[in-house]
Amino acid sequence: MPDPTLALERRRALAHLRKTDERIARVIAQVGPCRFVRRADGTHFDALLRAIVYQQLSGKAASTILGRVLDLYDERYPSAAQLLATPDERLRAAGLSRQKLGYVRDLARHVDEGLLPVDRLHQLDDAQVIEVLTAVKGIGRWSAQMFLMFRLGRPDVLPELDLGIRKGLQRAYGMRKLPAPRRVLTIGARWSPYATYACWYLWRSLDGDANLAD
């Protein structure tokens, strides 16, 4: 069943973007209906573990490795404590690189020691979420912003370093060069409080040229 709250937010977001940025209004017209949704399945810890496994891999390769990892726990996502109790050799045999093994263990350690309030991330504001997530090895600002957008469904996130956003802006604005992150922030200021929706449309406008976030 459609979420009436999300539907209302979408309408408000699109009305705002069409009013404040005629270039984005054209992109909206070209792309069509907004299908932005957050990923609500599983826990926040599951989502973060998945994000780390998927980093810098094709979707197929990452899905295979994640599946092998989950097989170690009866095809379920492990808790932080379960992950910490699993020998390195078993996780490496599942396909995790040495670097990613370090990342998932650091994530689990932060959760297990209470350094990362993973079960109440949705209660924190955007800046707080970025602060606590980037304290974990392997989770940078971009990854934290993707979590805000696609896990928590925050409507006003602008990942200024994202290559897809920069390419989308270059195309929408007819720029000769890719805009610098600072330029992205300057242009994107007019999208607030619905920058997430503008970003979704810029990604979609690339027609598969970018590594889309959803």
Residue frames relative to the residue before (quaternion, step in Angstrom):
aa qw qx qy qz dx dy dz
M 1.0000 0.0000 0.0000 0.0000 0.00 0.00 0.00
P 0.5016 -0.6662 0.4527 0.3157 3.63 -0.81 0.92
D 0.4237 -0.6859 0.5348 0.2530 3.52 -1.12 0.78
P 0.3622 -0.7630 0.4851 0.2265 3.63 -0.43 1.15
T 0.6177 0.5451 -0.3516 0.4446 3.61 1.09 -0.64
L 0.6604 0.4911 -0.2970 0.4843 3.56 0.99 -0.88
A 0.6365 0.5337 -0.3334 0.4459 3.58 0.96 -0.81
L 0.6472 0.5044 -0.3118 0.4790 3.57 1.01 -0.80
E 0.6439 0.5163 -0.3241 0.4624 3.58 0.95 -0.86
R 0.6311 0.5333 -0.3349 0.4529 3.58 0.96 -0.82
R 0.6658 0.5044 -0.3129 0.4522 3.58 0.85 -0.92
R 0.6666 0.4932 -0.3003 0.4713 3.55 0.93 -0.88
A 0.6448 0.5312 -0.3223 0.4452 3.56 0.97 -0.85
L 0.6951 0.4725 -0.2877 0.4592 3.57 0.81 -0.96
A 0.6246 0.5289 -0.3415 0.4621 3.59 1.02 -0.74
H 0.6566 0.5123 -0.3034 0.4631 3.56 0.99 -0.88
L 0.6886 0.4884 -0.2903 0.4506 3.58 0.85 -0.95
R 0.6443 0.5168 -0.3262 0.4598 3.58 0.98 -0.77
K 0.6772 0.5038 -0.2797 0.4576 3.55 1.08 -0.76
T 0.7832 0.3958 -0.1813 0.4440 3.57 0.91 -0.91
D 0.8021 0.1425 -0.0671 0.5760 3.61 1.17 -0.42
E 0.2877 -0.8015 0.4990 0.1608 3.57 -0.21 1.26
R 0.6027 0.5520 -0.3644 0.4464 3.61 1.14 -0.53
I 0.6631 0.4710 -0.2961 0.5007 3.56 0.99 -0.81
A 0.5814 0.5701 -0.3688 0.4483 3.59 1.11 -0.63
R 0.6478 0.5054 -0.3178 0.4732 3.59 1.01 -0.77
V 0.6295 0.5302 -0.3282 0.4637 3.56 1.02 -0.82
I 0.6339 0.5298 -0.3243 0.4608 3.58 0.96 -0.88
A 0.6610 0.5085 -0.3061 0.4590 3.58 0.94 -0.88
Q 0.6757 0.5009 -0.2892 0.4570 3.57 1.02 -0.82
V 0.7138 0.4618 -0.2579 0.4591 3.58 0.92 -0.93
G 0.3923 -0.7337 0.4689 0.2965 3.56 0.98 -0.84
P 0.8405 -0.2142 0.1223 0.4824 3.60 -1.23 -0.40
C 0.4528 -0.6789 0.5139 0.2645 3.54 -1.12 0.73
R 0.0732 -0.8031 0.5911 0.0157 3.57 -0.84 1.01
F 0.2885 0.7757 -0.5135 0.2270 3.56 1.17 0.49
V 0.1033 0.7626 -0.6320 0.0915 3.56 -0.91 1.03
R 0.4214 -0.6733 0.5327 0.2922 3.54 -1.18 0.46
R 0.4634 -0.6483 0.5243 0.3001 3.56 -1.25 0.47
A 0.1005 -0.8496 0.5176 0.0150 3.54 -0.29 1.27
D 0.5282 0.6564 -0.4147 0.3438 3.60 1.21 -0.20
G 0.8077 0.2671 -0.2011 0.4857 3.55 -1.16 0.66
T 0.6038 -0.5534 0.4364 0.3725 3.53 -1.35 -0.26
H 0.6644 -0.4703 0.3789 0.4403 3.55 -1.28 0.15
F 0.6235 0.5328 -0.3424 0.4583 3.60 1.02 -0.75
D 0.6157 0.5398 -0.3418 0.4611 3.59 0.99 -0.82
A 0.6793 0.5112 -0.2911 0.4388 3.56 0.86 -1.01
L 0.6674 0.4942 -0.3012 0.4687 3.58 0.99 -0.81
L 0.6295 0.5227 -0.3295 0.4712 3.57 1.00 -0.80
R 0.6498 0.5150 -0.3070 0.4672 3.55 0.95 -0.91
A 0.6501 0.5315 -0.3211 0.4379 3.58 0.91 -0.89
I 0.6585 0.5017 -0.3139 0.4649 3.58 0.95 -0.83
V 0.6491 0.5174 -0.3221 0.4552 3.59 0.92 -0.88
Y 0.7131 0.4785 -0.2556 0.4441 3.59 0.97 -0.87
Q 0.4773 0.6999 -0.4372 0.3020 3.61 1.17 -0.34
Q 0.8798 0.0266 -0.0510 0.4718 3.54 -1.02 1.01
L 0.6157 0.4961 -0.3715 0.4866 3.58 1.13 0.62
S 0.5431 -0.5656 0.4845 0.3878 3.55 -1.22 0.38
G 0.6539 -0.5378 0.3551 0.3965 3.55 -1.16 0.52
K 0.6633 0.5188 -0.3089 0.4421 3.58 0.96 -0.86
A 0.6743 0.4897 -0.2973 0.4659 3.58 0.88 -0.94
A 0.6656 0.5051 -0.3032 0.4581 3.57 0.94 -0.91
S 0.6398 0.5301 -0.3236 0.4527 3.58 1.00 -0.83
T 0.6397 0.5275 -0.3190 0.4591 3.57 1.02 -0.80
I 0.6784 0.4840 -0.2908 0.4701 3.57 0.89 -0.94
L 0.6444 0.5146 -0.3271 0.4613 3.57 0.93 -0.87
G 0.6387 0.5336 -0.3254 0.4489 3.57 0.98 -0.83
R 0.6561 0.5033 -0.3064 0.4715 3.58 1.00 -0.80
V 0.6264 0.5233 -0.3353 0.4705 3.57 1.05 -0.74
L 0.6839 0.4863 -0.2896 0.4603 3.57 0.87 -0.94
D 0.5758 0.5895 -0.3757 0.4240 3.58 1.14 -0.56
L 0.5972 0.5722 -0.3571 0.4341 3.58 1.17 -0.53
Y 0.7613 0.3149 -0.1553 0.5451 3.57 1.24 -0.48
D 0.6246 -0.5677 0.3271 0.4250 3.58 1.03 0.87
E 0.6544 -0.5607 0.2889 0.4171 3.54 0.99 0.98
R 0.5839 0.5214 -0.3987 0.4777 3.56 1.09 0.71
Y 0.5561 -0.5615 0.4747 0.3875 3.54 -1.29 0.33
P 0.4093 -0.7183 0.5020 0.2539 3.59 -0.92 0.84
S 0.4856 -0.5817 0.5402 0.3662 3.54 -1.31 0.22
A 0.6779 -0.4660 0.3572 0.4423 3.56 -1.26 0.19
A 0.6586 0.5154 -0.3089 0.4530 3.58 0.94 -0.87
Q 0.6482 0.5136 -0.3183 0.4633 3.59 0.99 -0.80
L 0.6468 0.5202 -0.3175 0.4585 3.55 1.00 -0.83
L 0.6655 0.5004 -0.3022 0.4641 3.58 0.94 -0.85
A 0.6836 0.4931 -0.2845 0.4567 3.60 1.09 -0.66
T 0.5847 0.5904 -0.3708 0.4149 3.59 1.25 -0.24
P 0.4763 -0.6855 0.4643 0.2959 3.63 -0.75 0.98
D 0.6179 -0.5641 0.4051 0.3687 3.56 -1.10 0.71
E 0.6421 0.5672 -0.3320 0.3946 3.56 0.91 -0.93
R 0.6613 0.5044 -0.3135 0.4582 3.60 0.99 -0.78
L 0.6779 0.4758 -0.2956 0.4762 3.58 0.97 -0.81
R 0.6297 0.5144 -0.3340 0.4767 3.58 1.06 -0.67
A 0.6484 0.5200 -0.3150 0.4581 3.57 1.03 -0.81
A 0.6273 0.5330 -0.3309 0.4615 3.58 1.19 -0.52
G 0.6615 -0.5407 0.2934 0.4290 3.58 1.24 -0.21
L 0.4882 0.6542 -0.4512 0.3608 3.60 1.21 -0.02
S 0.4239 -0.6778 0.5367 0.2699 3.54 -0.93 0.88
R 0.6642 -0.4925 0.3622 0.4301 3.55 -1.23 0.32
Q 0.6482 0.5249 -0.3172 0.4514 3.58 1.00 -0.83
K 0.7030 0.4544 -0.2803 0.4699 3.59 0.84 -0.93
L 0.5666 0.5698 -0.3839 0.4549 3.56 1.14 -0.53
G 0.6475 0.5109 -0.3080 0.4743 3.55 1.02 -0.83
Y 0.6524 0.5253 -0.3132 0.4476 3.56 1.01 -0.82
V 0.7020 0.4566 -0.2925 0.4617 3.62 0.79 -0.95
R 0.6285 0.5158 -0.3434 0.4702 3.58 1.10 -0.59
D 0.6420 0.5063 -0.3337 0.4693 3.59 1.01 -0.71
L 0.6063 0.5359 -0.3428 0.4771 3.58 1.08 -0.72
A 0.6857 0.4838 -0.2867 0.4621 3.57 0.83 -0.99
R 0.6419 0.5249 -0.3267 0.4535 3.58 1.00 -0.78
H 0.6442 0.5213 -0.3230 0.4570 3.58 0.95 -0.85
V 0.6690 0.4822 -0.2970 0.4813 3.57 1.00 -0.82
D 0.6834 0.5112 -0.2917 0.4319 3.58 0.84 -1.00
E 0.7333 0.4078 -0.2272 0.4944 3.57 1.05 -0.76
G 0.5331 -0.6664 0.3872 0.3491 3.57 1.26 0.10
L 0.4255 0.7070 -0.4613 0.3260 3.58 1.25 0.29
L 0.7464 0.2506 -0.1510 0.5978 3.56 1.21 -0.57
P 0.2588 -0.7903 0.5370 0.1416 3.63 -0.42 1.20
V 0.0880 -0.8809 0.4614 0.0578 3.52 0.75 1.14
D 0.6920 0.5009 -0.2944 0.4285 3.61 0.98 -0.74
R 0.7660 0.3002 -0.1986 0.5327 3.58 1.22 -0.17
L 0.2237 0.7935 -0.5302 0.1980 3.56 1.14 0.60
H 0.6374 0.5487 -0.3257 0.4320 3.57 1.06 -0.73
Q 0.6403 0.5215 -0.3233 0.4620 3.58 1.26 -0.28
L 0.6167 0.5507 -0.3388 0.4491 3.59 1.26 -0.27
D 0.4943 -0.6235 0.4931 0.3518 3.56 -1.19 0.40
D 0.7395 -0.4480 0.2608 0.4294 3.58 -1.26 0.33
A 0.6761 0.4986 -0.3020 0.4507 3.59 0.85 -0.95
Q 0.6493 0.5134 -0.3172 0.4628 3.58 0.99 -0.76
V 0.6272 0.5292 -0.3369 0.4616 3.58 1.00 -0.78
I 0.6596 0.5003 -0.3081 0.4688 3.58 0.90 -0.90
E 0.6446 0.5395 -0.3217 0.4358 3.58 0.95 -0.85
V 0.7365 0.4180 -0.2555 0.4665 3.60 0.74 -0.99
L 0.6598 0.5092 -0.3278 0.4449 3.60 1.00 -0.65
T 0.6995 0.4707 -0.2864 0.4551 3.59 0.91 -0.82
A 0.5214 0.6024 -0.4242 0.4304 3.58 1.26 0.05
V 0.6204 0.5184 -0.3272 0.4892 3.57 1.32 -0.29
K 0.4943 -0.6499 0.4868 0.3103 3.58 -0.94 0.88
G 0.7902 0.3051 -0.2356 0.4765 3.53 -0.93 0.91
I 0.6908 0.3794 -0.2838 0.5462 3.58 1.25 -0.08
G 0.0860 -0.8183 0.5682 0.0093 3.55 -0.36 1.26
R 0.7666 -0.3608 0.2569 0.4649 3.53 -1.31 -0.10
W 0.6509 0.5208 -0.3264 0.4456 3.60 0.92 -0.86
S 0.6633 0.5043 -0.3066 0.4602 3.59 0.89 -0.92
A 0.6392 0.5158 -0.3198 0.4723 3.57 1.03 -0.80
Q 0.6527 0.5063 -0.3186 0.4649 3.59 0.99 -0.76
M 0.6297 0.5149 -0.3372 0.4739 3.59 1.04 -0.71
F 0.6178 0.5309 -0.3382 0.4713 3.58 1.07 -0.71
L 0.6387 0.5257 -0.3211 0.4611 3.56 0.96 -0.85
M 0.7160 0.4679 -0.2597 0.4484 3.56 0.87 -0.95
F 0.8434 0.2781 -0.0940 0.4499 3.52 0.55 -1.23
R 0.6745 0.4133 -0.3145 0.5247 3.59 1.23 -0.13
L 0.7831 0.3210 -0.1635 0.5069 3.55 0.79 -1.05
G 0.3761 -0.7599 0.4650 0.2547 3.59 1.21 -0.27
R 0.2707 0.7763 -0.5294 0.2093 3.58 1.07 0.62
P 0.4034 -0.7882 0.4214 0.1960 3.60 -0.69 1.06
D 0.7746 0.3548 -0.1662 0.4965 3.59 1.16 -0.42
V 0.3467 0.7211 -0.5129 0.3111 3.57 0.69 1.15
L 0.0524 -0.7983 0.5999 -0.0054 3.57 -0.89 0.95
P 0.1539 -0.8089 0.5630 0.0710 3.62 -0.18 1.24
E 0.2110 -0.8583 0.4574 0.0979 3.52 0.26 1.33
L 0.6628 0.5035 -0.3032 0.4639 3.60 1.21 -0.43
D 0.5089 0.6868 -0.4076 0.3212 3.59 1.21 -0.34
L 0.4565 -0.7160 0.4601 0.2594 3.56 -0.74 1.08
G 0.6337 0.5440 -0.3314 0.4390 3.57 1.04 -0.76
I 0.6380 0.5133 -0.3214 0.4755 3.56 1.01 -0.80
R 0.6700 0.5003 -0.3012 0.4584 3.56 0.93 -0.89
K 0.6522 0.4953 -0.3132 0.4809 3.59 1.02 -0.78
G 0.6450 0.5281 -0.3191 0.4508 3.55 0.99 -0.82
L 0.6534 0.4980 -0.3036 0.4826 3.55 1.01 -0.81
Q 0.6202 0.5443 -0.3451 0.4471 3.57 0.96 -0.81
R 0.6839 0.4743 -0.2782 0.4795 3.57 0.94 -0.90
A 0.6850 0.5030 -0.2960 0.4360 3.58 0.84 -0.98
Y 0.7683 0.3568 -0.1764 0.5013 3.57 1.01 -0.82
G 0.4347 -0.7236 0.4468 0.2964 3.60 1.27 0.05
M 0.2768 0.7813 -0.5114 0.2268 3.58 1.01 0.78
R 0.4937 -0.6610 0.4794 0.2992 3.56 -1.09 0.69
K 0.7909 0.1847 -0.0877 0.5767 3.57 1.10 -0.71
L 0.6230 -0.5088 0.4210 0.4192 3.53 -1.25 0.31
P 0.4315 -0.6914 0.5016 0.2901 3.61 -0.87 0.82
A 0.4882 -0.6393 0.5089 0.3067 3.55 -1.10 0.72
P 0.6700 -0.5061 0.3455 0.4190 3.60 -1.14 0.47
R 0.6342 0.5308 -0.3395 0.4482 3.59 0.98 -0.75
R 0.6400 0.5139 -0.3161 0.4757 3.58 1.06 -0.76
V 0.5994 0.5555 -0.3483 0.4591 3.58 1.08 -0.74
L 0.6721 0.4971 -0.2918 0.4648 3.56 0.91 -0.92
T 0.6401 0.5305 -0.3253 0.4506 3.57 1.01 -0.79
I 0.6847 0.4607 -0.2816 0.4895 3.57 0.87 -0.95
G 0.7088 0.5015 -0.2603 0.4223 3.54 0.89 -0.98
A 0.4857 0.6748 -0.4403 0.3389 3.58 1.19 -0.29
R 0.6574 0.5231 -0.3166 0.4404 3.59 1.05 -0.69
W 0.6081 0.5762 -0.3535 0.4162 3.61 1.21 -0.35
S 0.5271 0.6541 -0.4081 0.3575 3.59 1.17 -0.53
P 0.6172 -0.1575 -0.7691 -0.0527 1.63 -2.02 1.52
Y 0.6089 0.5613 -0.3486 0.4389 3.60 1.12 0.63
A 0.1533 0.8330 -0.5185 0.1169 3.58 1.02 0.75
T 0.5743 0.6000 -0.3803 0.4069 3.60 1.06 -0.68
Y 0.6767 0.4972 -0.2951 0.4559 3.57 0.93 -0.88
A 0.6220 0.5212 -0.3406 0.4747 3.58 1.01 -0.73
C 0.6497 0.5167 -0.3134 0.4611 3.56 0.99 -0.84
W 0.6230 0.5375 -0.3452 0.4514 3.58 0.95 -0.82
Y 0.6799 0.4851 -0.2907 0.4668 3.57 0.92 -0.87
L 0.6355 0.5162 -0.3409 0.4621 3.60 1.00 -0.70
W 0.6277 0.5162 -0.3359 0.4762 3.60 0.99 -0.76
R 0.6858 0.4930 -0.2869 0.4520 3.56 0.85 -0.99
S 0.6305 0.5717 -0.3349 0.4042 3.58 1.06 -0.70
L 0.6205 0.5760 -0.3357 0.4129 3.56 1.20 -0.39
D 0.3036 -0.8092 0.4689 0.1822 3.58 1.31 -0.05
G 0.7816 -0.3504 0.1767 0.4849 3.55 0.85 1.00
D 0.4902 0.6676 -0.4449 0.3408 3.61 1.23 -0.03
A 0.7454 0.3688 -0.2015 0.5174 3.57 1.13 -0.65
N 0.5111 -0.5834 0.5216 0.3555 3.52 -1.35 0.25
L 0.1941 -0.8419 0.4940 0.0975 3.55 0.17 1.32
A 0.5121 -0.6971 0.4278 0.2622 3.50 -1.08 0.79
D 0.7840 0.2597 -0.1845 0.5328 3.63 1.09 -0.25
